[in-house]
Amino acid sequence: MAAYSLPPKDSGLAYVFMLLTLVGVAGVQHFYLGRIFRGIVWLLTWGLFGIGTIYDIFTLKRQTRQVNQRRAMGWD
């Protein structure tokens, strides 16, 4: 069985998607990263009432790196 990895996600693009939160569409960055449940929660609660969005500002690069590591190992 040949192992392959999915292409990496771009943290810059994830930040661009997060900017959509400012115009009313919260959680797009999580959908992009493949975290569907978190994206739905962000969408329904406007980014956990803003607190989650502030958290994402500081951690989105790390979140993207974690997703890329999982994709490289074939877990996602």
Number of C-alpha atoms within 10 A of each C-alpha: 3 3 7 10 14 14 9 15 16 14 18 12 12 20 17 12 19 23 18 14 19 12 8 11 17 27 30 25 27 24 17 17 20 14 14 15 12 17 20 17 16 24 19 14 14 19 25 17 12 15 10 16 21 12 12 19 12 10 12 20 16 12 16 22 16 13 18 22 16 15 17 16 12 12 11 12
